[in-house]
């Protein structure tokens, strides 16, 4: 500095002040751009909810971080304050200082590194969140209670698709063998981990989001179908024709073995990814400070479940495999005398059911963002309750039962203590079985359909 000051033109006060101002403005510009980038990631925490009083400032405990404070609407239109901290890489040669290094929020805590990596890939596709105009004074078109009920119905339908896919797997196996495979919940969990692996590959290969979702679904269905086929060959095939409860007990042992296998292979900690709630979605209805939205992930699940259900019905009614399946479901000995390979039909049915279970696990990860090695226990029992409720052995019954179970637990949680939502599901099952033991659409193929 003393060397520079030997020449007076470098030590003029106005030049020094201008230089400092330029540096400060450059820093402010970077902070503003970082805040703008951080607000994009805010969409993944709040979905399509409008925001009020969105403010940003440097984080107190990190030099390269931005802290966003905002308010968003919660249940019954109550606005709550939240915060999100985004940590960025330092600005250096070849770096613009906008690369995301970490995310932390008051709701989720510190996000895993794989989630941060995926969000960095998706950052260019994320739109900025929408701030509520005039301090969140929304124009009222419908009553808040109506919008709230409709929004819960949308969430219930998404959960119903999850239960329906897994209930289809139970139904196909029971319709063919008259047995219940209690390991299907854990096979769905295997499919969920397969979806996580597929999404991780998406982040590593830096491919598009749609291709990554397809890759995750293919991996989920493949690994679940292979595990289901292995279970059929190692557990159910040796017990074919056995009377009593030996196959049921064996399926319980298979479920426990798969759960322990998942714990050893994937660890005992919950695996969390971002829930694909999606980008900013325009509201369909407005009521008070509440809005009705259908996130792209839920809309995709609706369309996917409808397409899968139609494909399964077409497969069972319009193909050679479907004719063989229905013949074996009605009478395996007579089908064998007519030239049907019962063993091959059984193996293909387990493959198909496993693929459906894997797709259910994939939907679980895409909708809710997390999974653990014990997720299949309760999920499997709820899907089994859905299959029995609709009439186990009936494909339309499995779809109806999945939707009824989801609506029961979602609406109960929306208006009453959520602690008892699972109790109410099984209370509904008991009531239906007392009034109609075969289920709502019971009978399946065994009635000679």
N, C-alpha and C positions, 0 to 999 in steps of 0.2 A: 504493500500500500504506500509505503514511503517512497518507493521507486516511482510509482505513478504520480505522486504528489510533487515530484520535482518539476513536473510541467503543470503550470497553473490551470491550463484548460481542462485537465482531468479532475481537478479538485474544486471546481466551481460548485457552490451549494445547489444551484438549480438543477445541474446535471445529476448530482447525487440523488436529489429528491425524485426526479423523473425516473431514474433507474429503479429506485425502491418502489415507486408506484407501479411501474410496469411489472415488477416481480410480484407484487401483491395482487394486481389484476389477473396475472396469469394463474396464480394460485387460486383466486376466487373462481376463475373460469373453470379450472379443473374440478374444484369442489362442486360447482353447479352441475357440471356434466356427470360427475359421480353420483350426485343426488338424483339426477334424471335417470341414470342407469339403474340405481337402486330401486327407484319407484317402479321400474318395469318388473323387478322380481317380486314386488309387493302384490302383484296380481295373483301369484300362486298361493298366497296366504289368504287373500280376501275374495278371490274369484271375481264375480261380477258386481260385488257390493260397491255402492258408491262411497266415497271417502269425503270427510269434511275436515277442515283445518289441517291439511297436509303441510308439515313443516320439516325442515332439515337443518342440521348443524353438524360440525365435526364431532366424532365420538370422543369422549373424555379419556378413554384408556387405550386408544390406538391412533397413531399419527396418520395412517392411511385409511381411515374408516369414516363412514358417514352414518349418522343416526337419524332415522325418520321417525317422527311422532305424528300420529294420525288418529282419527276417530272413525269408527265404522259401525253400522247397525247390527245389533244382535237380535235375540229372540224378542218378539213382541215390540219391535221397533226401538228398543233401548240402545242408545249410542254409547259405546265404551271406548276408552282410550287404550292404544296399543303402541308398540314401538318395534322397529326393525333396524338392525345394524348390519351394514355391508362393509366388508374389508376388501380392499383392493391392493393390487401389486404396486410397488413404488414406481414413480415416473423415472425413466432412465432412457439411455440411448436405445432406440428400437422398440420402446414400450410407451404406450400412451397413458399408462396409469389407470386404465379402465378394466383390466383383467380381474375377474372376481376370484378372491382367495377364500372367503368364508362368509357365512350368513348366520345370524343369531336373532331370535325374536323372543318376545315375552311369552308367546304361546307354545312354540316348538322347541325352544332352547337352541343349542348349537346343532346345525344340520350336518349330516355325514358328508364326507368328502366326495363320495360318488354322486350325491344329489347336487352338490355345488358344481361338479364337472358337467353334469347334464344341463344344468341351468345356464352355464356358460355357452354350451352349444346352442341352446334355444333362445338365447338373449336377443338375437336379431329379429326373431319372430314375435316377440312379446310387445304388446302395445302398452302405452302408458295408462295408468288407472284413471278412471273418471271421477272427478270431484263433484260432489253434490252441489248444485247451484243454490246460492242464497242460504248457506248454512243448512243444507239438507232439507229444504222445504219442497217436498215432492207434491205434485198435483195428484189429488185423490180421484181415482176412477172406480175402485172397488174398496170394500171395507178391508181393513188390515186382517181381520179374522179370516175372511175368505181367501185372501192371497196367502196367508200363512198355511191354511189347510191345503190349498192346491200345491204349494211348495213341498209340504210334507208328502203329498201324494206322489210327486215326481221322485222324491228320494226313495219312497217305498217301492215304486215301480222298478227303480234301478236295483235295489236289494232283492226284489222279487226275481229279477232276471238271473241274479247270482244263484239263488236257491233253486230256481227252476232248472238251470243247466245241470247242477249236481243231482237234483231229484230225477232227471232223465236217466242218468247213469244208474241209480238205484233201480229204477223202473225196468230198464232193459235187462238187467241181470235177474231180477226177481221174476219178470215175465217169462224168462227162458228156463231158469233152474228152480224157481220157487224158493230161492235162498236170498238172504240179505248179506251183502258184503259190507261190514262195518268199517272196513279200511278205506272206503272211498273218500272220507274227509281228509285223511292223510295223503291220499293220492292227489287230491286237489291242492294241498299244501305244497307237494312236490312240484306241481304245475306252477304255483305262485313263485317258487324260487327259480324255476326255469324262466319265467317272465322277467324276474329281476336280472338274471344273467343276460337275457336278450337285450334289455335296456342298457345294461353296463357295456355290452359290445357296441351298442349304438353310440354311446359316448366315446368309446375308444376309437371307433372307426370314423367318427364325425359324419355319420350319415343323417339323412333327413328324419324328422319326427315320425312321419307316416311309415316309412320303411322300418324304422326302429320298432314301432308298435307291432307291425306285421311280423318282424323277426322274433319279438318277444312272445307273440301268440303261437308261432310255429314251434319254438323251443318248448314252451309250456305244454302244448298238446303232445308233442313227440315224447318228452321224458315221462309224462304221466301215462301215456298209452303203453310205453315199454314197461313201466313198473306194474301196471295193471295186468299186462300179459304175463309177466314173470310171476305175479301172484297167482294167476289162474293155473299156470303150469306147475308151480311148486306146491301150492296149497289146495286148490279146489279140484284139480284133475285127479290127484290120488284119492280124494274122498268122494268121487262121483258115484252116485248110487247108494251112498251110505245113509242109513236111516238115523233118526234122532237129531240131536243138536250139535253133532261133531263139526259140521261146516261152519255153524255160527260161532262156536267157540274158537275154531281155527281162524276165522276172520278177525276176532278180537285179538288173538295173538299176533296176527299179521299187522293189525293197526298199531299195536304196541311196538313191534319190531321196526316198523317204518318211522314211527315217532322218534325212537331212540337213534335210528339211522340218520334222521334229519338233524337231531341235536349234535351228534358227533361230526356230521359233515358240514353243517352250517353254523354251529355254535348255538348257545342258549340265549343269546341276546336277540331282541326284536330287530328285524331288518326294516329300515324305513327308507322310502323313496318319496318323491313328491307325488301327491295325488293329482292325477291329470284333470284337475277342475277346469283348467283351460284359461284361455285368454279372456279379454273383456267380452262379455256377452250382452247383447241388448235385451232389456227386460221385455217380457211378454205382457205382463200386467203390472199395474201400480196401484197400491193402496196405502195411503198414509205415507209412512217412511219405509214400507216394505215393498219389495219387487219380486215378481215371479220370473225365474230364469231357468233355462235348461242348459247346463254346461255341455260343451261338445262331447266330453267323455261319456256322459249319461246318454245323450242322443245316440252315440255310436253303440253303446251297450244295448239300447232298445232295438236298434236295427239288426245288430249282430244276433241277438237272441231270437228275434222273429225269423231271421234267415236260417239259423241252425235248427229251430223247431220245424220249419217247413222242409228243410233238407232231410231231417230224420223221418218225418212222415212220408216223404217221397221215397226214401230208401226202404221203408218197411212195407209200403203198399205197391210200389211200381218197379221193383228190381227183383232179380233172382234171389239175392240174399234175403230180401224181405219176405219172400214166399217161403224160403227155407226156415227163416226165423219163426214165422207164425206157425209153420207146421210143427217144428220142434217144441214151441211153446204149448201147443195143444196136446201133442202126444209124441214123445221122443221115440218110443219103440215103433209106432206106426210110421213115423217119418223115416226112421232108419230102414224099415222094410221097403219103403218107396224109393230108396236110393239116396237119401239125404245124408251127407256126412255130418253127423251131430257134433263130433269133436271139432271140426273146422268151423262150424257155425258158432260154437261156444267160444272158440279162440277169437274169432272176429268180433263177437259181441263184447268180449272183455276189452279188446283194442278200442272199439268205438266208445264204450262207456268210459274207459280211461281217458280218451281224448276229450270227452265232454267234461270230465272232472278237471282235467288240466286247463280247459278253457274257463271253467268256473274259477280256478285259482288265479288265472291271468286277469279275469274281471275284478277279482278281489284286490289285486295289487293296483290295477289301473284306477279303480274307483277310490280306494281308501289309502293307498300308498304304503302300507305296512303289512308285515307277515312275520310269524314266528313258528317254531317247530311244533307248538301245541295248538296252532290255530285250527287244525282240522277236526279236533274233537267236538267242539260246540258247533262248528259249521256243518260237520257231518250229521250230527243229531238233528239240527234244524232242517237240513235238506231231507233227511229220512222222515221227519214229521210232516214235511210238505208232501212227500210222495205218498205217505199213508193217508194224509188228509184228503188229497185229491183222488185216491184210489190207486194203490200200488199195483203196477202192471199196466196202467193206462198212461199213454204219452200225454194226451190232453189233460188228464188228471194231475200229472206231475207239474205241468205249467200252471194250472189253476192253483194247486196247493202251494207252490212257491210264491205266487203273488199274494195269496191270503195270509201266509205266515209273515211275509214282509210288511204288509199293511197293518197287521195286528201289532207287531212290535214297534213299528215306526209311529203309528198314531198314538199308541199307549205312551211312548216316550215323549211325544210332543205335548201331551196334555196331563199326564200323570207321572209319578216318580218312575224314572227309568230303571230303577233297581228291580222292578217286578215284570219287566217286559218279557223275559224268557219264561217266567212262570205263566204269563197269560197265553203265550204260544202253546204251551202244553195243556193248559186248561181248555183252549179251543180244540185241540186234538182230542181230548177226552170227551168233550161234549159231542163232537161230530161222530166219534166211534160209538158212543152210546146210542145216538139216534140213527146212525147209518154205519153199521160195522164194516161194510165193504168200501167205505169212502164215498166222496161225493160223486165221482165218475168211475167207481170201482168195477172190477171184473177183469179188465185187461183182455189179453188174448185167450185166457183160459176159458172164456165163455163161448168160444167158437166164433169170434169176430172174423 
